[in-house]
Amino acid sequence: MLIIAGTLVGIILGIRQARARGGNRRDQALQATVQGIILGICGLLLTIILNRMG
Protein backbone atom coordinates (compact mmCIF):
# COMPACT_ATOMS: atom_id res chain seq x y z
CA MET A 1 0.00 0.00 0.00
CA LEU A 2 2.77 2.44 0.88
CA ILE A 3 4.64 1.51 -2.28
CA ILE A 4 1.71 2.47 -4.50
CA ALA A 5 1.10 5.69 -2.56
CA GLY A 6 4.78 6.64 -2.74
CA THR A 7 4.91 5.97 -6.46
CA LEU A 8 1.80 8.04 -7.17
CA VAL A 9 2.99 10.94 -5.03
CA GLY A 10 6.37 10.80 -6.76
CA ILE A 11 4.78 10.94 -10.19
CA ILE A 12 2.61 13.91 -9.26
CA LEU A 13 5.50 15.79 -7.65
CA GLY A 14 7.77 15.01 -10.60
CA ILE A 15 5.34 16.40 -13.13
CA ARG A 16 4.74 19.54 -11.07
CA GLN A 17 8.46 20.13 -10.60
CA ALA A 18 9.24 19.68 -14.30
CA ARG A 19 6.42 22.05 -15.29
CA ALA A 20 7.70 24.67 -12.85
CA ARG A 21 11.13 24.45 -14.48
CA GLY A 22 9.60 24.90 -17.94
CA GLY A 23 10.22 21.37 -19.20
CA ASN A 24 8.54 19.81 -22.20
CA ARG A 25 6.52 16.58 -22.05
CA ARG A 26 9.59 14.38 -22.27
CA ASP A 27 11.22 16.20 -19.35
CA GLN A 28 8.02 15.86 -17.34
CA ALA A 29 7.80 12.12 -18.06
CA LEU A 30 11.44 11.59 -17.12
CA GLN A 31 11.17 13.58 -13.90
CA ALA A 32 7.93 11.81 -12.95
CA THR A 33 9.49 8.40 -13.61
CA VAL A 34 12.60 9.08 -11.55
CA GLN A 35 10.72 10.54 -8.59
CA GLY A 36 8.11 7.78 -8.77
CA ILE A 37 10.82 5.13 -8.57
CA ILE A 38 12.63 6.87 -5.72
CA LEU A 39 9.51 7.37 -3.60
CA GLY A 40 8.33 3.84 -4.45
CA ILE A 41 11.58 2.45 -3.07
CA CYS A 42 11.17 4.62 0.05
CA GLY A 43 7.66 3.20 0.45
CA LEU A 44 9.03 -0.32 0.09
CA LEU A 45 11.64 0.27 2.78
CA LEU A 46 9.05 1.81 5.08
CA THR A 47 6.76 -1.18 4.54
CA ILE A 48 9.55 -3.60 5.39
CA ILE A 49 10.44 -1.65 8.55
CA LEU A 50 6.80 -1.53 9.69
CA ASN A 51 6.33 -5.26 9.05
CA ARG A 52 9.46 -6.10 11.05
CA MET A 53 8.33 -3.98 13.99
CA GLY A 54 4.82 -5.43 14.16
LUMKOLBA-29915 format. One line per 2 residues: for each residue x, y, z of C-alpha. Coordinates in nm, 2 decimals. Layout:
REM residues N
X/Y/Z; ...;
END
This chain:
REM residues 54
0.00/0.00/0.00; 0.28/0.24/0.09;
0.46/0.15/-0.23; 0.17/0.25/-0.45;
0.11/0.57/-0.26; 0.48/0.66/-0.27;
0.49/0.60/-0.65; 0.18/0.80/-0.72;
0.30/1.09/-0.50; 0.64/1.08/-0.68;
0.48/1.09/-1.02; 0.26/1.39/-0.93;
0.55/1.58/-0.77; 0.78/1.50/-1.06;
0.53/1.64/-1.31; 0.47/1.95/-1.11;
0.85/2.01/-1.06; 0.92/1.97/-1.43;
0.64/2.21/-1.53; 0.77/2.47/-1.29;
1.11/2.45/-1.45; 0.96/2.49/-1.79;
1.02/2.14/-1.92; 0.85/1.98/-2.22;
0.65/1.66/-2.20; 0.96/1.44/-2.23;
1.12/1.62/-1.94; 0.80/1.59/-1.73;
0.78/1.21/-1.81; 1.14/1.16/-1.71;
1.12/1.36/-1.39; 0.79/1.18/-1.29;
0.95/0.84/-1.36; 1.26/0.91/-1.15;
1.07/1.05/-0.86; 0.81/0.78/-0.88;
1.08/0.51/-0.86; 1.26/0.69/-0.57;
0.95/0.74/-0.36; 0.83/0.38/-0.45;
1.16/0.24/-0.31; 1.12/0.46/0.00;
0.77/0.32/0.04; 0.90/-0.03/0.01;
1.16/0.03/0.28; 0.91/0.18/0.51;
0.68/-0.12/0.45; 0.95/-0.36/0.54;
1.04/-0.17/0.86; 0.68/-0.15/0.97;
0.63/-0.53/0.91; 0.95/-0.61/1.11;
0.83/-0.40/1.40; 0.48/-0.54/1.42;
END
